[in-house]
Amino acid sequence: MITDNMKTKLIEHLRDSLISSAGIGMGGNSTNPSSVVLDVELLDGSGNAIGNTLTKTASDLNVLEAKVAVSGTNIQGKVIREVGLKDSSGNLLARVNFDGVGPFASNETLEIFLLMEIE
């Protein structure tokens, strides 16, 4: 059994220290647990994840909410099928694939919400 205090500490560690960035992509197949990158990540001209905003909130004792927001100017005409959370070294920590959403216009914003619960 994990105590409530441990659940809170784990959520705080994920929020404050471990998860530092996010990426989105067009790959939609199942996730291999040994994968360290998204299947088809959208990158800018320098090879970095396209501009997005990651907001992390401990919404409850044992729940972390991660919101990834991407401007339509970065994904215009694209269909998004995956999102991933990364550590400060760019290593993939979590990946979620889903039915494609899009294509997006430049004046739209994509917001993806991930909830992680420690039980």
N, C-alpha and C positions, 0 to 999 in steps of 0.2 A: 504494500500500500504506500502510495505517495501522499504525504501530508499536504494540507492546503498551503502551508508556508513554502514547501518545495515547489508546488505548482506555480506560485507567484514568482519565486526566484527564477524558475526556468523561463517563464514568459518575459520577465524583465531582462534576462540575459539575451534571449532571442531579439527583443526589441532594441536594447541599448548597445549590444556588443557584437552579436553574430550576424544578423541580417543587415546589410549596408546598401544594397542596390537591387534593382530589378531589371529584367529584360522581357521583351515580347518577341513573338516570332510567328511564322506562318506554318510551322510543322504541326501536324495533328495526330500523329500515331501514338501508340501507347508508350509509356515512360519506362526506360531501362534504369533500374535503381543504381547502376554503376556509372550512369552518364554524368559528365561534368559540365556539359554545355546544353543549351537549347538545341532542338533539331534544326530549325531554320531561323535563327535569330536575325532580327533586323538591325543592321549596323550602319553607322555613319561612314563618311569617306575615310576616317582615320581608324576604322576598325573597332570603334567603341559602340556600346549600346546606344540606340537612338535616344534623343532627349525624352526623358520621362521623369515624373515626380513620384517618389515613394514616400508614403505617410504610414507610420506604424503607431498603433494605439493599443494599449492593454485595456480592452473594453470590459473585462471582468476579471475575477480572481485567476482564472485559468485559460483565458481566451485572448489571443492576439489577432488584431485586425490589421491587415496590410492592404493599402489602397495604392494601386498603380494608375496614374493618370498620364495620358499621352495626347498631345495636341494633334489634331487632324492634319496639320501641315507636315508632320513627320511620317504620317502613314496614309497619305492621300492615295486613294485607289487600291489600297491593300486590304486583304482579308486576314484577320488575326485569329490564330488557332492555339496559341500557347503563351503562357506567362511563367516566368521563373524568378525565384528569389536567390540572391547571391551574397557571399561574404565579401570582405574587403579585398580579397585577392581575385575576385571574379569567379570563384568556384560555385557551381550550381548547388544549392542546398535543397530546393524544392521546385518541382515543375508540375504544372497543371495544364493538361490539354483539354480542349473543349470544341464544340461545333463552331465553325467559323463565324465571325461577326465582321461586317463590313460589306462592301468597300466604304471607305470614309471620305468625306469631303474635307477640304482644308479648314472649314469653319466649325467642325465638330471636335469633340473631345471624347476619347475612349477612357472609361474608368472601369477598372477591374478590382473587385474586392475579394481578398482571400482571408478566410477565418481559420486559425489554427487553435486547436484545443488540446490542452494537456490533461490527460485523465489519470 
